[in-house]
Amino acid sequence: MKLHGYLWVLGSLFCLGACERSNKETPHLSDNGGRIIAPYGSWLSPLSANEVFEQADNVAELQSVDGAIYFSEADGDRQGQVGIKRLDKKGNITDVVPPSFNVKSTVHEYGGAAFLGIGQSLFATKAQDQLFYRFAPNQPPLPLTPNGTRHADCIAYPKGSRIICVREDHRQPGEPKASLVTINLNFAGEGDTFVSGHDFISSPAISPDNSQLAWITWEHPYMPWDSSILWLGDLDRKGQLHNIRQVNTPTDSSVTQPLFSPDGQLYVVSDISNWWNIYRVTAQNTLAPVLSKKAEFAVADWHLGNHNYAFESETTIIASYMLGSQAALIRLHLDSGLTESLAVDFGEITQVIRGEDAVYFVGAKATPEKGIYKVIGRGTELVYTPSLPKLDPNYISRAKNITFKTGVNQQAYGYFYGPVNPNYTAPHDTRPPLIVMLHGGPTARASLAYRSDIQFWTSRGFAVLDVNFRGSSGFGRAYRQSIYGKWGQADVEDAVNAARYLVDKGWVDGQKLAIRGVSAGGLTVMSSLAFYDVFQAGVSYAGISDFEQLAKSTHKFETGYLDQLIGPYANNQARYRELSPLYHLEGLNEPLLIFQGLRDQIVPPQQSRKIYEALKVRGVPTAYIAYQDEPHGGWKPEHRAAGLETELAFYGQVFNFIPAGKLATLVLDNAAALKPPVLKGHPRATRGY
């Protein structure tokens, strides 16, 4: 794709011109090493905003089908539309479903596991209409499911030529209904219901001899990582499900990723020990530990189809895990309990599956290297890489793990990236500006996998901190739940204390601290500015600002999430307002840049406009940038790239430096109120809650 211009929504609330900036200062050469001496933030980078988001493909899900590996790939040249490709034993790549079809399920809103391969046919959900289609040789795609239904997480069931799928039925008023259904491979129809009566259903798995079916359920108000149940049923010769029983696990634990071994034993991942470890289901319907390790062999199931382990043989498992910042791959010998390390040089490992000849997975490193890997002996081999951004390794900043004190005798974690550019050095005795980044969720997590958007900043002379605040996954159940009852408080404390930690270390300039976030991260941005005097600038992308509104309008999957994160709304209305930055804008005096999609159903545009108007009236430097036809997530690459450039211009104005290169001019309301940043007292000063 080509960026032909910025698609701004212009109105009375903001103005963003397309005028070209020119540098007022000419950097001069250093006497030491020939580097250019220039202020942090003003360095010229080889990585443009367009290159951060354009022409980068992304491999998501893997499946083994008849000796080949099928995988979904988002096409960077087609705005991230998803197609299906086939990788054969010789390394040949074939397009099976074109990206224009756009394979994507929205079961549970976040989707996942949107396709299934069986023999010469492939079955996939189309993003536009959410129907489940059959792709067969020399035939047009055939929709198999009724309008108003969504399907995902499907598995093959040879008896009766059927597929077993998770269905979410939106045809009736009220909450969509969840069920496990069987769908005929050859013609459209309603299908038959296998399992129903639960708020949520996921992860069907069938035994090798087709005699047993396993699946997972959970109920409101819990999320799947809070309290979920593993079920097992017997399949008779006619394909009917009988003898349904629940596997005994504590109610305050979660289960995920059920998988049958080649000899028919059922395995699962559970956090009953605080850590997501692998267990075997016993004949007494209890869980027996396979490997006890203070590490996470699963991820929070925000979407369907996660796979962290696979059977290499009847006696060996290949598994990936996170241990703090480290993503690792191991071979587990079931007969002896011994493990072998296969890889520790990845920032992220996903989609571990069994192929016909080996175990495969999707891996991402701290460098741009990413793709499909194959386990060979005691090592791994890259067998396919998508189109990726290119950046000279000399410009790549490597993360440093940090642990800092926060809360009450607690700690949180982060990845610190210092500025790196071989062509520049900063003036003597200066420190870089800091950008604190916040993931969404809030139960997602930061990882060490390469991110072009981080390198965009570090190659320009910024320091970046990617925070795993309390509530992040990857550090055990207790840490994941340490945000419960404290969302809007614990995450904010952690962001603030992380910045203070880096200032105290002398790594960053305490007068040039910025914080940016998307959605839930945007909430942390605004709360940090409203309740603390630490950051001098904030950038919110579709940031949540009103917990009350969120509680009343969220979709089914997250209906009970706020009950855990804050408390049931009916009994905590005052607390919801107390934590919502929308109702505490009198404390928000620092410059704030707001981005908003006008089709956002999670954060209504009028909410962001209200914040913008209030700050504008109070004389706070601010700007509101809106994008037509953009929902809450998944913005078009050109809008995301334009956002980065606008953000850079914003920091230039607030922190009083001139960014290098050609940028659109950001017209900031109340820009006259800007002044060279002066710290408001000691960085530990706080208004608090």
C-alpha positions, -999 to 999 in steps of 0.1 A, spaced: 0 0 0 11 36 -5 4 65 18 -11 92 -4 -19 117 23 -32 121 58 -69 114 62 -78 138 89 -113 146 102 -112 184 104 -135 204 125 -138 231 150 -123 210 177 -88 207 161 -67 217 132 -38 196 117 -21 213 88 -1 196 62 27 222 62 62 209 61 85 216 91 120 229 87 148 226 112 158 259 127 190 244 141 217 228 120 234 200 140 272 203 141 298 175 139 313 163 171 351 163 175 348 128 189 339 100 165 324 122 138 289 119 153 265 148 151 257 166 183 220 171 186 194 172 213 177 139 222 144 136 202 157 156 173 178 128 157 171 118 121 161 81 119 161 57 90 128 43 102 98 63 91 63 62 106 51 47 73 76 19 75 65 11 111 31 0 98 33 -5 61 44 -36 41 48 -58 72 31 -91 72 22 -111 103 18 -149 108 -8 -157 133 -22 -193 135 -8 -226 123 -24 -259 115 -11 -292 102 -31 -307 73 -21 -337 53 16 -332 57 16 -295 51 14 -265 74 -15 -241 68 -12 -206 84 -30 -173 85 -11 -142 74 -21 -106 77 -10 -88 45 7 -55 52 2 -44 16 -36 -49 20 -42 -30 53 -38 -62 73 -64 -83 56 -59 -119 64 -54 -148 40 -45 -185 44 -12 -200 30 1 -235 27 37 -245 34 46 -279 20 75 -302 29 97 -288 2 92 -252 15 69 -241 -13 42 -215 -4 7 -216 -20 -21 -191 -14 -51 -211 -3 -75 -182 6 -66 -147 -7 -62 -118 17 -92 -101 0 -115 -127 16 -102 -115 50 -103 -144 73 -114 -133 108 -138 -144 134 -154 -121 160 -165 -148 185 -161 -132 219 -155 -100 199 -117 -107 198 -120 -138 176 -91 -162 169 -90 -198 155 -109 -187 124 -100 -215 100 -98 -253 97 -82 -275 71 -95 -310 63 -80 -329 34 -83 -309 2 -108 -285 17 -104 -255 39 -131 -238 61 -128 -202 72 -148 -174 87 -151 -142 66 -147 -110 85 -174 -91 66 -204 -114 72 -190 -138 99 -203 -168 79 -183 -200 78 -172 -209 43 -160 -241 26 -131 -238 1 -129 -269 -21 -109 -274 -53 -124 -259 -84 -155 -247 -65 -166 -212 -54 -166 -206 -16 -197 -220 0 -212 -205 32 -223 -233 56 -237 -214 85 -268 -192 92 -267 -154 91 -264 -139 126 -241 -167 139 -204 -166 144 -181 -196 145 -145 -203 155 -122 -229 173 -134 -256 150 -121 -292 149 -127 -321 125 -151 -349 134 -149 -377 108 -181 -394 119 -209 -381 97 -186 -357 78 -190 -330 104 -171 -302 120 -174 -293 157 -173 -255 163 -178 -229 190 -209 -209 180 -220 -175 192 -256 -169 182 -266 -132 178 -301 -139 162 -321 -131 193 -323 -100 214 -301 -98 245 -268 -115 250 -256 -138 222 -259 -175 231 -229 -198 233 -229 -234 222 -208 -262 207 -224 -273 174 -217 -297 146 -217 -285 110 -220 -306 79 -190 -304 56 -210 -304 24 -241 -282 27 -255 -252 45 -277 -257 75 -285 -250 112 -263 -278 124 -268 -298 157 -262 -286 192 -237 -306 212 -233 -284 243 -252 -254 255 -263 -238 288 -231 -219 296 -222 -182 292 -190 -191 273 -176 -222 256 -142 -227 240 -114 -251 231 -130 -283 219 -105 -312 215 -112 -347 203 -92 -379 211 -73 -397 184 -98 -425 182 -128 -401 181 -142 -415 213 -139 -385 237 -145 -348 234 -131 -322 258 -140 -285 261 -139 -255 285 -167 -233 299 -169 -203 321 -197 -181 335 -203 -145 343 -187 -125 359 -155 -143 354 -130 -141 325 -115 -174 312 -83 -168 332 -102 -163 364 -124 -194 369 -130 -219 341 -141 -256 339 -128 -285 319 -154 -310 307 -151 -344 291 -177 -365 273 -179 -398 254 -188 -400 217 -208 -431 207 -208 -448 173 -236 -426 160 -216 -395 170 -238 -385 200 -223 -371 232 -229 -390 264 -215 -393 300 -206 -357 303 -185 -351 334 -166 -322 349 -129 -325 357 -124 -316 393 -104 -284 397 -106 -256 424 -131 -229 416 -105 -202 420 -84 -216 391 -84 -215 354 -79 -242 327 -69 -238 291 -56 -256 260 -69 -291 265 -50 -316 242 -51 -353 238 -18 -372 236 -12 -397 207 -23 -426 231 -55 -408 242 -45 -392 275 -60 -358 281 -37 -329 291 -45 -293 300 -28 -262 313 -40 -248 347 -29 -222 372 -39 -241 404 -3 -237 416 -3 -200 408 16 -206 375 1 -219 343 16 -254 342 8 -285 322 -13 -313 339 -26 -347 329 -62 -356 336 -64 -388 357 -89 -416 356 -105 -400 388 -111 -368 368 -84 -348 387 -53 -331 376 -18 -345 381 11 -322 375 34 -331 345 60 -304 352 60 -280 381 78 -247 372 74 -211 382 67 -202 346 37 -196 324 29 -223 298 -2 -203 286 -14 -168 279 -45 -150 289 -72 -162 264 -82 -128 249 -87 -147 217 -93 -183 208 -68 -208 194 -37 -203 217 -13 -233 216 17 -234 239 25 -271 237 23 -301 214 31 -338 215 63 -345 196 57 -382 203 38 -404 228 66 -396 254 78 -361 246 61 -327 246 75 -295 231 63 -265 251 69 -228 252 67 -207 284 74 -172 297 96 -168 328 97 -131 336 110 -116 304 123 -148 289 104 -168 263 118 -203 261 111 -236 243 117 -269 259 114 -306 253 97 -325 282 103 -362 285 72 -376 301 87 -409 313 115 -393 332 103 -357 338 136 -344 324 136 -313 302 159 -301 274 163 -264 265 156 -259 228 156 -221 225 160 -190 247 167 -163 222 130 -155 214 110 -126 226 77 -144 219 68 -180 210 32 -189 200 13 -215 180 32 -246 190 17 -274 169 25 -309 158 32 -313 121 36 -346 102 74 -346 105 81 -323 135 68 -296 159 64 -261 144 58 -227 161 57 -190 154 86 -172 169 96 -135 172 130 -122 183 143 -90 197 155 -82 162 131 -80 132 135 -118 126 101 -135 128 84 -164 112 76 -201 113 102 -223 129 107 -261 130 121 -281 159 150 -302 148 169 -322 174 180 -298 201 175 -267 181 152 -248 158 152 -238 121 135 -209 104 113 -224 76 93 -193 66 94 -156 72 68 -131 61 76 -97 47 91 -78 76 104 -42 82 141 -38 76 163 -19 101 201 -18 103 210 -36 136 232 -6 145 199 14 150 182 -12 172 179 -6 209 180 -37 231 158 -39 262 171 -39 297 149 -56 323 139 -35 353 121 -44 385 109 -15 407 91 -10 440 55 0 439 22 -3 458 26 -16 494 57 -37 495 51 -48 459 70 -47 427 64 -44 390 84 -49 359 93 -33 326 116 -33 296 138 -2 293 150 8 258 177 35 257 182 58 227 204 43 199 215 60 167 251 56 155 251 89 137 242 111 168 252 120 203 235 143 227 249 174 242 271 168 273 253 163 306 218 158 291 194 129 295 169 116 271 131 122 273 112 92 284 81 77 269 63 52 292 43 27 271 13 8 284 -3 -23 270 -40 -29 268 -62 -54 285 -52 -46 313 -44 -84 314 -22 -84 284 16 -81 287 47 -65 272 72 -88 256 108 -86 242 96 -93 207 108 -67 182 85 -37 178 91 -11 151 70 14 170 95 13 199 125 16 176 108 46 159 113 65 192 147 52 203 163 58 170 153 95 173 168 99 208 140 89 231 141 64 259 111 40 261 98 20 290 74 -8 282 57 -15 315 43 -48 328 22 -32 355 4 -52 381 -24 -72 364 -1 -82 334 -1 -118 325 32 -138 324 41 -135 361 17 -159 377 -20 -158 388 -13 -137 420 4 -110 400 -23 -111 373 -50 -106 400 -31 -80 420 -49 -54 399 -83 -68 409 -103 -41 428 -76 -16 419 -78 -9 382 -73 28 376 -51 28 407 -25 0 407 -16 4 370 -13 42 375 9 38 406 31 15 386 35 38 356 43 67 380 68 47 401 85 33 370 92 68 357 104 79 392 127 48 393 143 58 360 147 94 370 164 83 403 187 60 383 197 90 362 188 73 329 162 99 318 154 136 320 129 141 349 116 172 332 107 154 300 85 125 310 57 114 287 32 86 289 12 71 261 -14 43 259 -42 27 238 -77 19 252 -70 7 288 -36 21 285 -51 55 276 -70 53 308 -37 50 327 -24 80 307 -52 103 318 -53 90 353 -15 95 357 -19 131 346 -51 138 366 -39 123 399 -1 128 399 24 155 391 51 134 375 46 133 337 48 165 316 29 151 286 4 124 277 -10 108 245 -42 88 246 -53 66 217 -90 58 222 -84 60 259 -111 49 284 -120 77 307 -154 68 323 -158 35 341 -195 41 345 -201 43 308 -178 13 302 -198 -8 327 -231 1 309 -220 -5 273 -193 -32 271 -198 -63 251 -207 -98 265 -172 -111 268 -162 -84 292 -196 -79 309 -183 -91 343 -147 -79 339 -152 -47 358 -167 -67 386 -132 -81 391 -112 -51 382 -132 -26 404 -162 -43 419 -198 -48 409 -211 -14 397 -244 -15 416 -224 -15 449 -195 7 438 -209 36 419 -190 62 439 -158 42 434 -163 41 396 -165 79 396 -136 82 420 -113 63 396 -126 78 363 -103 106 350 -133 121 332 -146 134 366 -112 147 378 -101 169 349 -94 198 373 -62 179 382 -51 174 346 -29 204 338 -3 188 315 -5 188 277 -26 160 264 -29 147 228 -61 127 221 -67 103 192 -102 89 186 -120 68 161 -154 80 152 -170 45 149 -157 35 184 -184 17 203 -162 11 234 -151 47 239 -178 70 225 -163 99 205 -182 124 225 -164 113 257 -130 122 242 -144 154 228 -157 163 263 -122 159 277 -107 180 249 -132 208 254 -128 209 291 -90 211 288 -92 237 261 -115 260 282 -91 256 311 -61 267 290 -44 233 290 -24 227 258 -43 200 239 -53 187 206 -80 163 194 -74 141 163 -103 121 150 -104 95 123 -135 88 102 -148 52 100 -123 39 126 -136 15 153 -120 10 188 -91 -12 175 -75 -22 143 -70 12 128 -58 16 92 -20 17 88 -20 52 73 -39 65 104 -15 47 128 15 61 109 0 96 109 -6 93 146 31 85 152 42 116 133 17 138 150 28 124 184 64 133 175 55 168 166 36 170 199 66 160 220 87 185 200 64 213 211 61 202 247 97 194 253 111 223 232 130 205 205 127 204 167 121 169 153 141 160 122 125 153 89 93 164 73 63 164 96 27 178 95 23 208 116 3 201 147 -18 231 158 -20 227 195 -47 246 214 -34 268 241 2 264 228 11 297 243 9 281 277 38 258 268 71 266 284 104 248 287 95 219 310 101 226 347 96 198 372 69 206 397 90 200 427 106 166 434 94 139 410 80 121 440 54 148 445 19 135 440 -17 146 443 -27 110 448 -62 96 449 
